[in-house]
Amino acid sequence: MLDVHHLFSPGQQVYVAGSSNEPKGLLDHLATAPLPDDLNFLHFPLPGLNTTDFTVLNPTAVVTTFFMSSTLAKADPARVRFLPMQMRAVFDYLSHGVDVALLQVGFDREGVLRMGPNVDFNAAVLSSAKTVIAELNRGLVAPLGGIAIDPAQIDALFETDRGLAAMPEARIDTAAQTIGGLVADLIKDGDCLQTGIGAIPAAILGQLTDKNDLGLHGGLIDSGGQRLIQEGQVTGARKAIDSGQHITGMALGGADFNDWLAETPDVVFRGADYTHEVSVIRRLEDFVSVNSAVEVDLFGQVNAEYAGGRQISGTGGSVDFMRAAKASKRGRSIVAMTATARGGSISRIVPRVEMVTALRTDVDIVVTEFGVAQIKNLPLRARAEALVRIAAPEFREALSASIDQMGRA
């Protein structure tokens, strides 16, 4: 059993791995221990998967988060510090000042100790942390393409035997299916893709079965990417770098998906200093970034994190990928979203976004279930008109009336 009094000291910065590699068994144990005062937990949670509220560990604990979740939204706001930062920058931020790192590791089928299926910031943290505590999960067969870790880097092991939490399968409705088809039509043989989480990315991947020699390079892979690899649409054969490999920072799926990763060395895990790095991605021609949004305004600005006057998610990695796509030869930056929210009562195409996550210069194409707006190289009024055409019909008249208020270009 861990002796927490030896491993923690008051005022430390404690990094906790998130997403599919959260050391949940270790965290459950720490929740029962008398931790010292003034610990600052650094965390990048994935909503729907990571539900730990670090502020309840004791009355002085605080959390610095790079992404908001429903759990943290319910916590004491005085002890939740949201830090807006793109994922590539988070990696550099965590390269300094971490005192304790909490990670999850497991053995692969060949007996090599590897990190679990999310390595976004692990290399940064391992270079910084003075103490590394790892949950050795015997229920995890580590991905064969995961990053190995030298046992000498680990100061203490906390052993568990549990299955990984699985992200629920996305429910693809009619709108998502339509958007998926429109985006799939924009994908060409040999393109290298980055997509996100949710119904629309699932719908896109599910409609690429007529494509050839696609590549994958991004922040995540899930069962949609698995199927395309297994069925031969994704080969990575035309990638200028990492040919034949499928590059990811994390993997999200169920038990069958994790079993497949344990047997598939071609799915290669890399940190955010590689997956989200513009100087790397610009070497990949035809890189297509597909991301979602809360809303897009008539200037082409994107809000991907803020609604109703509150932070609902985070800046994440979307802007990293958008700008990398712009740097890639023939690359394209696509935002795909439903045209409305709240049961159709509000438009996601708006005169002005509530918060700017991505600049109007970061996006080439916007897609809703009502069409495709190719806004790259369009002047101000033309891009606004293109965006109005893909808004829900009942909102177009009001949006058109607001165009004149944008000024002339």
Backbone hydrogen bonds, N-H to C=O, Kabsch-Sander energy under -0.5 kcal/mol:
donor,donor_aa,acceptor,acceptor_aa,energy
4,V,2,L,-1.1
6,H,3,D,-1.5
7,L,3,D,-1.1
8,F,4,V,-1.8
11,G,37,D,-2.0
12,Q,9,S,-1.4
14,V,12,Q,-0.6
14,V,40,N,-3.0
15,Y,13,Q,-0.6
15,Y,100,V,-2.9
16,V,42,L,-2.6
17,A,102,L,-2.5
21,N,18,G,-1.9
22,E,19,S,-1.2
24,K,22,E,-2.3
27,L,23,P,-2.4
28,D,24,K,-2.5
29,H,25,G,-1.7
30,L,26,L,-2.4
31,A,27,L,-1.8
32,T,29,H,-1.6
33,A,30,L,-1.4
35,L,33,A,-1.4
40,N,12,Q,-2.6
41,F,39,L,-0.6
41,F,62,V,-2.8
42,L,14,V,-3.0
42,L,40,N,-0.5
43,H,41,F,-0.5
43,H,64,T,-2.3
44,F,16,V,-0.5
49,L,46,L,-2.3
50,N,46,L,-2.4
51,T,49,L,-0.6
54,F,52,T,-0.8
56,V,53,D,-1.5
57,L,54,F,-1.4
61,A,58,N,-1.3
62,V,39,L,-2.4
63,V,79,R,-2.2
64,T,41,F,-2.9
65,T,63,V,-0.6
65,T,81,R,-2.4
66,F,43,H,-1.4
68,M,313,S,-3.0
73,A,69,S,-2.1
74,K,70,S,-0.9
74,K,71,T,-0.7
75,A,72,L,-0.9
79,R,76,D,-2.2
80,V,77,P,-1.0
81,R,63,V,-3.2
81,R,79,R,-0.5
82,F,80,V,-0.7
83,L,65,T,-3.0
85,M,83,L,-0.5
87,M,316,G,-1.7
89,A,86,Q,-0.6
90,V,86,Q,-2.0
91,F,87,M,-1.8
92,D,88,R,-1.1
93,Y,89,A,-2.5
94,L,90,V,-2.4
95,S,92,D,-1.2
96,H,93,Y,-1.0
99,D,13,Q,-2.0
100,V,13,Q,-2.2
101,A,131,T,-2.5
102,L,15,Y,-2.8
103,L,101,A,-0.6
103,L,133,I,-2.2
105,V,135,E,-2.8
106,G,114,R,-2.7
108,D,112,V,-2.5
111,G,108,D,-2.0
114,R,106,G,-3.1
114,R,112,V,-0.5
115,M,147,I,-2.6
116,G,104,Q,-2.0
118,N,116,G,-1.8
119,V,249,G,-2.8
122,N,119,V,-0.7
123,A,119,V,-0.6
125,V,121,F,-2.3
126,L,122,N,-2.9
127,S,123,A,-1.4
128,S,124,A,-0.6
128,S,125,V,-1.1
129,A,125,V,-3.4
130,K,99,D,-1.0
131,T,99,D,-2.0
133,I,101,A,-3.1
133,I,131,T,-0.5
134,A,156,A,-2.6
135,E,103,L,-2.8
136,L,134,A,-0.7
136,L,158,F,-1.5
137,N,105,V,-2.3
137,N,135,E,-1.0
138,R,136,L,-0.8
138,R,160,T,-3.2
140,L,137,N,-1.6
141,V,139,G,-0.6
142,A,107,F,-1.6
142,A,140,L,-0.8
144,L,261,L,-1.9
146,G,143,P,-1.7
148,A,146,G,-0.5
149,I,113,L,-2.2
153,Q,150,D,-2.7
154,I,151,P,-1.5
155,D,132,V,-2.1
155,D,153,Q,-0.5
156,A,132,V,-1.5
158,F,134,A,-2.7
159,E,157,L,-0.6
160,T,136,L,-2.4
172,I,170,A,-0.7
173,D,171,R,-0.8
177,Q,173,D,-2.4
178,T,174,T,-2.3
179,I,175,A,-2.6
180,G,176,A,-2.8
181,G,177,Q,-2.0
182,L,178,T,-2.0
183,V,179,I,-2.6
184,A,180,G,-2.5
185,D,181,G,-1.7
186,L,182,L,-0.5
186,L,183,V,-1.6
187,I,183,V,-0.6
187,I,184,A,-1.1
190,G,212,N,-2.0
191,D,188,K,-2.1
192,C,286,D,-2.4
193,L,191,D,-0.5
193,L,215,G,-3.0
194,Q,288,V,-1.9
202,A,198,G,-2.0
203,A,199,A,-2.4
204,I,200,I,-2.4
205,L,201,P,-2.6
206,G,202,A,-1.9
207,Q,204,I,-1.7
208,L,205,L,-1.2
211,K,208,L,-1.9
213,D,232,G,-0.5
214,L,233,Q,-2.8
215,G,191,D,-2.6
217,H,193,L,-2.3
218,G,247,I,-1.9
221,I,250,M,-1.5
226,Q,222,D,-2.1
227,R,223,S,-2.3
228,L,224,G,-1.6
229,I,225,G,-2.0
230,Q,226,Q,-2.8
231,E,227,R,-2.4
232,G,228,L,-0.5
232,G,229,I,-0.8
233,Q,228,L,-1.3
234,V,228,L,-2.0
235,T,214,L,-1.8
235,T,233,Q,-0.7
236,G,214,L,-2.5
239,K,236,G,-1.2
244,G,236,G,-1.8
245,Q,242,D,-2.3
246,H,266,D,-2.9
247,I,216,L,-1.8
247,I,245,Q,-0.6
248,T,268,V,-2.3
250,M,219,G,-1.0
251,A,117,P,-2.5
252,L,221,I,-2.2
258,N,254,G,-2.3
259,D,255,A,-2.2
260,W,256,D,-1.9
261,L,257,F,-2.1
262,A,258,N,-1.7
263,E,260,W,-1.4
264,T,261,L,-1.2
267,V,264,T,-1.1
268,V,246,H,-1.9
268,V,266,D,-1.0
269,F,145,G,-2.4
270,R,248,T,-2.4
272,A,120,D,-3.2
274,Y,271,G,-2.1
275,T,271,G,-2.7
276,H,272,A,-1.3
277,E,274,Y,-0.8
278,V,276,H,-0.5
280,V,277,E,-0.9
281,I,277,E,-2.4
282,R,278,V,-2.6
283,R,280,V,-1.5
284,L,281,I,-2.2
285,E,283,R,-0.8
286,D,329,K,-3.4
287,F,284,L,-0.6
288,V,192,C,-3.1
288,V,286,D,-0.5
289,S,287,F,-0.6
289,S,332,R,-2.5
290,V,194,Q,-2.5
290,V,288,V,-0.5
291,N,289,S,-0.5
291,N,334,I,-2.4
294,V,303,N,-2.9
295,E,303,N,-2.0
296,V,348,R,-2.6
297,D,301,Q,-2.2
298,L,350,V,-1.1
300,G,297,D,-1.9
302,V,358,A,-2.2
303,N,295,E,-2.8
304,A,302,V,-0.6
307,A,310,R,-2.4
310,R,307,A,-1.4
312,I,305,E,-2.7
313,S,305,E,-1.4
316,G,66,F,-0.6
318,S,315,T,-0.7
319,V,315,T,-0.5
321,F,317,G,-1.9
322,M,318,S,-2.7
323,R,319,V,-2.5
324,A,320,D,-1.7
325,A,321,F,-2.6
326,K,322,M,-1.6
327,A,323,R,-1.1
328,S,324,A,-1.2
329,K,282,R,-0.5
331,G,328,S,-2.4
332,R,287,F,-2.0
334,I,289,S,-3.4
334,I,332,R,-0.6
335,V,365,I,-2.6
336,A,291,N,-2.8
336,A,334,I,-0.5
337,M,367,V,-2.5
341,A,346,I,-2.1
345,S,341,A,-0.7
345,S,342,R,-1.2
346,I,341,A,-1.8
348,R,339,A,-3.1
349,I,339,A,-0.7
350,V,296,V,-2.2
350,V,348,R,-0.7
357,T,302,V,-3.3
357,T,355,M,-0.8
358,A,302,V,-1.9
362,D,359,L,-1.8
364,D,333,S,-2.1
365,I,333,S,-2.1
366,V,373,A,-2.3
367,V,335,V,-2.8
368,T,371,G,-2.3
370,F,390,I,-0.5
371,G,368,T,-1.7
373,A,366,V,-3.2
374,Q,372,V,-0.7
375,I,364,D,-1.3
375,I,373,A,-1.2
376,K,364,D,-1.7
378,L,375,I,-2.0
383,R,379,P,-2.5
384,A,380,L,-1.9
385,E,381,R,-2.4
386,A,382,A,-2.2
387,L,383,R,-2.1
388,V,384,A,-2.1
389,R,385,E,-1.7
390,I,386,A,-0.6
390,I,387,L,-0.8
391,A,388,V,-1.4
395,F,392,A,-2.3
396,R,392,A,-0.6
396,R,393,P,-1.1
397,E,393,P,-0.5
399,L,395,F,-2.0
400,S,396,R,-2.9
401,A,397,E,-1.9
402,S,398,A,-1.0
402,S,399,L,-0.5
403,I,399,L,-0.6
403,I,400,S,-1.1
404,D,400,S,-0.6
405,Q,402,S,-0.8
406,M,403,I,-2.0
407,G,404,D,-1.0
